[in-house]
Amino acid sequence: MNKNKIYWIILSISRSSKIGRFLIDILALYYYKIIRKGRTFIFQNKSYKYFYHFYNRTVAGERIVEIPIAKAMLNKYKGQNILEVGNVLSHYYKVSHDILDKYEKGKGVINKDIVEVTFDKKYDLILSVSTMEHVGHNYGEPNKPEKFLEGIENLKRNLNPGGKIFITVPVNYHNKFMGNLIRENKMPFTSHYYMKRKNVLNEWEEVSWKQAVETPDYDSYFANANAIYIGVYENN
């Protein structure tokens, strides 16, 4: 039996019951924190430590690389006006920036629609981790996946001169509209980057656009994303 089959057997057990999930998640977390402590990956010629956390099965999916990259971007803009779209980072760190999330309730979270929201200030950084793929597609919203583009345009209008938008989304997700934008290289950003999962140990590497779009569909070869897209827009 190869490693991938064993991987999916373990994953199936963890998805079959709350107890199974809890036990396997705890074992996985300690395995990564102890056995794989200090492991790193490279993004844009910079070394980052893989991020291990119990919340939302972080060690099992793409957030193992998304979170450290997003946190480094957040640190770079410390003290400036920052907006996060999707309440993600506060589950891992204490944050003080503004958060826009239509559905998740929380202290200081702005529960408004990304297309309709207006702000009383402009932002130097707007970032989003694995959230924009759900706009107009999930959580009971009317199926209008092109709403993603409308949302990005609204965010661009709320950037300061020189400001930046940074987002991560999975490649080949169920949102076919966004998937086509990625495959056709038409995402509305000025810079485009891609990372691909390499193995069952959840190691990642930066790859080309072609390598990313050729990966299997979401949650089909490995759990969750097999590749991610990282988009950056600079308001110059």
C-alpha positions in Angstrom: 0.0 0.0 0.0 1.5 3.3 -1.1 1.8 6.4 1.1 -1.1 8.2 -0.6 -3.6 5.4 0.1 -2.5 5.3 3.8 -2.9 9.1 3.9 -6.5 8.9 2.6 -7.4 6.1 5.0 -6.2 8.2 7.9 -8.0 11.2 6.5 -11.2 9.3 6.0 -11.1 8.1 9.6 -10.6 11.7 10.8 -13.6 12.9 8.7 -15.9 10.1 9.9 -16.4 11.2 13.5 -15.6 14.1 15.9 -13.6 11.8 18.2 -11.6 10.5 15.3 -10.9 14.0 14.0 -9.9 15.3 17.4 -7.5 12.4 18.1 -5.8 12.4 14.7 -5.6 16.2 14.7 -3.9 16.2 18.1 -1.4 13.5 17.0 -0.7 15.3 13.7 -0.1 18.6 15.5 2.4 17.1 17.9 4.1 15.2 15.1 4.6 18.4 13.2 5.6 20.5 16.2 8.1 17.9 17.5 9.3 15.7 14.7 9.1 18.4 12.0 10.0 21.4 14.1 11.8 24.2 12.3 11.0 22.9 8.8 11.0 25.7 6.2 9.8 26.5 2.7 10.9 29.1 0.1 8.7 31.8 -1.4 10.1 34.5 -3.5 13.6 33.6 -2.4 12.8 34.0 1.2 12.6 31.3 3.8 9.5 30.8 6.0 8.8 28.3 8.7 5.8 26.1 8.2 2.9 27.1 10.5 1.6 24.4 12.8 -1.7 25.0 14.6 -4.7 23.0 15.8 -7.4 25.4 14.6 -9.2 24.4 11.4 -6.8 21.5 10.7 -4.0 24.0 9.7 -1.3 21.3 9.6 -3.4 19.3 7.0 -3.9 22.0 4.4 -2.7 25.1 2.6 -2.8 27.4 5.6 0.5 25.8 6.7 2.1 28.1 4.1 -0.6 30.8 3.7 -0.4 31.9 7.3 3.3 32.6 7.6 3.4 34.5 4.2 0.4 36.6 5.2 1.8 37.2 8.7 5.1 38.5 7.2 3.1 40.9 5.0 1.1 42.0 8.0 4.3 42.7 9.9 5.7 44.7 7.1 2.7 47.2 7.3 2.6 47.4 11.1 1.4 50.7 12.3 -0.4 51.5 9.0 -4.0 51.2 8.0 -4.8 47.5 7.4 -8.0 45.7 6.4 -8.3 41.9 6.4 -11.1 40.4 4.3 -12.3 37.2 6.0 -11.7 36.7 9.7 -8.8 34.3 9.6 -5.6 35.6 11.2 -7.3 36.5 14.5 -7.8 32.7 15.1 -4.0 32.4 15.2 -2.7 35.7 16.5 -3.8 38.8 18.5 -4.6 41.4 15.9 -5.5 45.0 15.9 -6.4 45.7 12.2 -9.9 46.1 10.7 -11.6 42.9 9.6 -14.4 42.6 7.1 -16.4 39.4 7.2 -20.0 39.2 6.1 -20.9 36.1 8.1 -18.5 35.5 11.0 -19.4 37.4 14.2 -16.7 38.7 16.4 -15.5 41.7 18.3 -14.6 44.5 15.9 -15.6 42.4 12.8 -17.5 44.4 10.1 -20.4 42.2 9.0 -21.1 43.8 5.6 -21.0 42.6 2.0 -17.6 43.2 0.2 -19.4 44.8 -2.8 -21.6 47.2 -0.8 -19.3 48.1 2.1 -17.9 51.6 2.4 -15.2 52.8 4.8 -14.4 56.0 6.5 -10.7 55.7 5.6 -8.4 54.3 3.0 -6.0 51.4 3.6 -2.3 50.8 3.0 -2.7 47.0 3.0 -5.8 44.9 2.3 -5.1 41.2 2.7 -7.2 38.0 2.5 -6.4 34.4 3.2 -8.4 31.7 1.5 -11.6 33.7 1.6 -12.3 35.3 -1.8 -13.1 32.0 -3.5 -16.3 32.0 -1.4 -17.6 35.4 -2.6 -20.8 34.9 -4.6 -20.3 31.1 -4.4 -20.7 29.7 -0.8 -22.5 30.2 2.5 -26.0 30.4 1.0 -25.3 33.4 -1.3 -27.0 33.5 -4.7 -24.7 31.9 -7.2 -22.9 34.9 -8.7 -19.2 34.0 -8.8 -18.4 37.1 -10.9 -19.1 39.0 -7.7 -15.5 38.2 -6.8 -14.4 40.8 -9.5 -16.8 43.4 -8.2 -15.5 42.9 -4.7 -11.9 43.3 -5.8 -12.8 46.5 -7.6 -14.4 47.9 -4.4 -11.3 47.0 -2.4 -9.1 48.8 -5.0 -11.2 51.9 -4.5 -10.4 51.8 -0.8 -6.6 51.7 -1.2 -4.3 54.6 -0.4 -1.9 55.7 -3.1 0.9 53.1 -3.0 -1.3 50.7 -1.1 -1.4 47.0 -1.7 -3.9 44.1 -1.9 -2.6 40.6 -1.1 -4.8 37.5 -1.4 -4.4 33.8 -1.4 -7.0 31.4 -2.9 -6.9 27.7 -3.8 -6.3 26.6 -7.4 -8.9 24.4 -9.1 -11.4 25.0 -6.3 -15.2 24.4 -6.8 -15.6 28.0 -7.9 -15.2 27.4 -11.6 -15.4 31.1 -12.5 -12.4 31.9 -10.4 -10.7 28.7 -11.6 -11.0 29.9 -15.2 -9.6 33.3 -14.3 -6.5 31.6 -12.9 -6.2 29.1 -15.8 -6.5 31.9 -18.4 -4.1 34.2 -16.4 -6.8 36.9 -16.0 -6.8 37.4 -12.3 -7.2 41.2 -11.5 -3.8 41.7 -9.9 -0.4 43.1 -10.9 1.7 40.2 -9.7 0.9 36.5 -9.6 2.6 33.7 -7.7 1.9 30.0 -7.3 2.7 27.3 -4.8 2.1 23.6 -5.1 1.9 20.8 -2.5 4.6 18.2 -2.9 3.7 15.2 -0.7 1.6 13.7 2.1 3.8 15.5 4.7 2.3 18.8 3.4 5.5 20.2 2.1 5.2 23.0 -0.5 7.2 24.7 -3.2 6.8 27.7 -5.4 6.0 26.7 -9.0 5.1 28.2 -12.4 1.6 29.1 -13.5 1.5 26.0 -15.7 2.5 23.7 -13.0 -0.1 25.1 -10.7 -3.1 24.9 -13.0 -2.2 21.3 -13.9 -2.6 20.1 -10.3 -5.6 17.9 -9.4 -8.9 19.5 -8.3 -9.4 20.7 -4.8 -9.5 17.9 -2.2 -8.9 15.2 -4.7 -5.2 14.1 -4.5 -4.3 15.7 -1.2 -6.7 17.1 1.3 -7.9 20.7 0.5 -5.8 22.6 -2.0 -3.2 20.9 -4.1 -2.0 24.4 -5.2 -2.6 28.0 -4.2 -2.6 31.3 -6.1 -1.2 34.4 -4.5 -2.2 37.7 -6.0 -0.8 41.1 -5.3 -2.2 44.4 -6.6 -0.2 47.6 -6.1 -2.0 51.0 -6.4 0.8 52.9 -8.1 
